[in-house]
Amino acid sequence: MMEDGLLGRGMGEFTPFWFAVVAENVCWALLLLWGAALSFSGRDISEDD
């Protein structure tokens, strides 16, 4: 993965580019978690119907 290369290259220096990569990964993780929560909620609601 690209992230492994970035982490191995400059762990000591916290560059804006490195921050952007981390922020993007966090955003995707939050989106996936939110989507999973919505699908579980939708499942519960449809079962109640």
C-alpha positions as CSV (number, residue, x, y, z in Angstrom):
1,M,0.0,0.0,0.0
2,M,1.0,3.6,-0.5
3,E,0.5,4.5,3.1
4,D,3.2,2.0,4.2
5,G,5.7,3.7,1.9
6,L,4.8,7.1,3.3
7,L,5.0,6.0,6.9
8,G,8.4,4.3,6.3
9,R,9.8,7.3,4.5
10,G,9.1,10.1,6.9
11,M,7.8,9.2,10.3
12,G,9.9,11.9,12.0
13,E,8.6,14.8,9.8
14,F,4.9,15.5,9.9
15,T,4.3,16.9,6.5
16,P,1.0,18.4,5.2
17,F,0.9,15.7,2.5
18,W,1.2,13.0,5.1
19,F,-1.6,14.7,7.1
20,A,-3.7,14.8,4.0
21,V,-3.3,11.1,3.4
22,V,-4.1,10.3,7.1
23,A,-7.1,12.6,7.0
24,E,-8.4,11.0,3.8
25,N,-8.1,7.5,5.4
26,V,-9.9,8.7,8.5
27,C,-12.7,10.3,6.4
28,W,-13.2,7.0,4.4
29,A,-13.2,5.0,7.7
30,L,-15.9,7.4,9.2
31,L,-18.0,7.1,6.0
32,L,-17.8,3.3,6.0
33,L,-18.8,3.2,9.7
34,W,-21.6,5.7,9.1
35,G,-22.9,3.6,6.2
36,A,-22.7,0.4,8.2
37,A,-24.6,2.1,11.1
38,L,-27.3,3.4,8.6
39,S,-27.7,-0.1,7.0
40,F,-28.1,-1.7,10.5
41,S,-30.6,1.0,11.5
42,G,-32.5,0.5,8.2
43,R,-32.5,-3.3,8.8
44,D,-34.0,-2.8,12.3
45,I,-36.6,-0.3,11.0
46,S,-37.7,-2.6,8.1
47,E,-38.0,-5.5,10.6
48,D,-40.3,-3.4,12.8
49,D,-42.5,-2.7,9.7
